[in-house]
Amino acid sequence: MPVTEIPTTGVRYFHFESLDAAGLVHAVFMRQGGVSEGPWTSLNVGSTVGDNPYNVLENKRRSFAALDRDPESLFDVWQVHGRAVVRGEAPRPPHVPHRRADAIITRTPGVTLFMRFADCVPIFLYDPVRKAAGLVHAGWRGTVQDASGAALEAMLEHYGSRPEDILAAIGPSIGPDHYEVGPEVAEQVQQAFGEHAAALLCGENGRTHLDLWQANRLRLEQHGVRHIELAGICTACNTADWFSHRAEAGRTGRFGALLALP
């Protein structure tokens, strides 16, 4: 598993071999190396989960420092479990309110895209031909609504990207063994995926589980993406390394995902 640790702080982050080879600056941060305590131990970057705001700010600073990025290059959004896409072509000043979206695209090397997760799926998109990239947040709602497809369509519209050129990576998130869903979610998955839904919904002893990893891989493939790397790391299985909303009954932090063009 490609994991890097920063000796001075103990910050650890997962990265993808395919994106490393292409030169993309990226990371999915694990929960070590921060200053938060209690259920947010220790690299929590979520500011709406009850943690001390000063700790969250320091954790963000450490995250950016781990990849030698200026915190003032940050562009982030208010994630709302939808499919809206925004372009981050300049950093978001601290006084400017967050825009509501679950996908950010950019073609500006001086901008650092950043999102927060605790079971939902981080999806990285990189077009090495057009030098454009995107970061997507996909829970079950975003998966059903095809948030990654919306990001790909926006990259096509604004940057001229072609799906066959895109390198995609699906990050650590809750795995199918731990992601039990109710009948209302299963019904929406069936409506969204049609004949493919049966392969994504696993039922046993009256319980239904959803495979978000394969659902998002399928979404990408349906849009013509050929190069997809899957982390295959379940956050709920590994709470020593990752925050998990489901496994920790909602009392937990958020880990960050960072992306910047080379």
C-alpha angles and dihedrals in degrees: 000000000000103000126156125200124200107223096208097055106014091237110157128195139181120227137180125249094217093051092044090054090051092050098244115156105229145139143174103209122223120215099261129098102038135112102236121112138202117023089350095059112177137328097028114161097176113111097188101056100081100268124137107274092222090056091049091051092051091047090054090049091052091048093054092043090055089067096032093249125148110242088220089065089069123132115178138153142212102263112221106170095256139105104257115135127205130188116236103199095146132027117273108246112229092244094054113091119243117261116231111247144118100215132051126189129188145174095187117102092201092064125084115205115212134183137171129232144177105171102335118109122266110209122192121200124189130178106195091184098055092027093234132133144185140199121207135192112206125178118163091288093049090046093051091045091047100239092172090052090052090053092049092050090050091051089051092049099044104029106023092242120171120216092228090061096050121107109207130190129188112209137210111303140136112313128222094257091064103032107091115175135190128243093265091059093043090053092053091048090052091050093047099043102030112184091009095058095086091064091052099046117066118190128195133156091358093307127114125209127194124216103216092176096060093037091059092042088054092049091053093046091050088059092052100261109151104177111067127158119195122203092202092201117140113214092200091054093050110042091152086071105024139040111243122189092194099044094043096046094244095301100111146088135259127253121217132238117201132191133177134165118249 
